[in-house]
Amino acid sequence: MNKVAIFVFADTATEEGLGRVVNALETAKEFKTDDMRLYFDGTGTKWPAELAKEDHIANKLYESISGRVAGACSFCATAFGAKEAVKAAGVKLVDEHDDHISVKKLLSEGFHIMNF
């Protein structure tokens, strides 16, 4: 079984960001039956609120893996004004290391890390 942690750093403000989040979601869907965790980090913490909108182009893809979202960086969600929207979208805020997601912990647990 694969152990994969997928991080979305892409911002919501560009087409390039949309492409990156869609690729992250497709990758998450491909690894859905493995030990996969999807995280939103940096400006990527803006995505859960966008993806939760029923009329968003990637909503159905997001919904297909939404039960596998491990969380969003607490520090970054606060810094980029997305904290309340992340909570409203039902995504957990993660604060394992200085209010951030612990990459060291994931690596020590054998996870491969993929960034989008």
C-alpha positions, -999 to 999 in steps of 0.1 A, spaced: 0 0 0 12 35 -8 14 63 18 9 96 1 5 131 15 -8 156 -12 -4 193 -5 -23 220 -24 -4 253 -23 -20 268 -54 -39 301 -50 -76 304 -61 -69 336 -81 -55 321 -113 -62 296 -140 -28 280 -132 -40 275 -96 -72 258 -109 -51 235 -130 -29 226 -100 -58 220 -76 -76 198 -102 -44 178 -107 -40 174 -69 -76 162 -67 -72 137 -95 -40 124 -78 -59 121 -45 -87 102 -63 -62 79 -79 -47 71 -44 -80 71 -27 -78 34 -18 -43 38 -4 -32 56 28 -36 90 13 -40 124 30 -49 156 12 -38 189 28 -44 226 19 -15 248 28 -3 284 21 -27 302 -2 -42 268 -10 -62 271 22 -86 292 2 -96 262 -19 -120 243 4 -146 271 4 -144 274 -34 -145 236 -40 -175 232 -17 -196 254 -40 -220 232 -60 -215 253 -91 -177 252 -91 -162 233 -120 -142 210 -97 -169 204 -71 -179 169 -81 -142 159 -82 -137 174 -48 -168 157 -34 -155 123 -47 -126 126 -22 -138 150 4 -139 123 31 -102 120 26 -92 156 33 -68 155 62 -69 192 69 -56 227 63 -27 246 78 -40 266 108 -13 293 105 -18 297 67 -56 297 69 -54 325 94 -27 344 75 -47 343 42 -81 351 57 -95 316 51 -98 303 86 -136 307 90 -143 295 55 -121 264 60 -141 256 92 -174 263 74 -164 238 46 -159 212 73 -121 209 69 -100 205 101 -74 231 109 -40 214 116 -15 229 140 10 201 147 42 222 145 42 260 152 6 261 140 16 243 107 13 208 93 43 187 104 60 175 73 86 158 95 59 137 111 45 126 77 80 117 65 87 97 98 55 78 92 67 68 57 46 92 36 57 103 1 49 141 -2 35 156 -34 31 193 -38 7 211 -62 
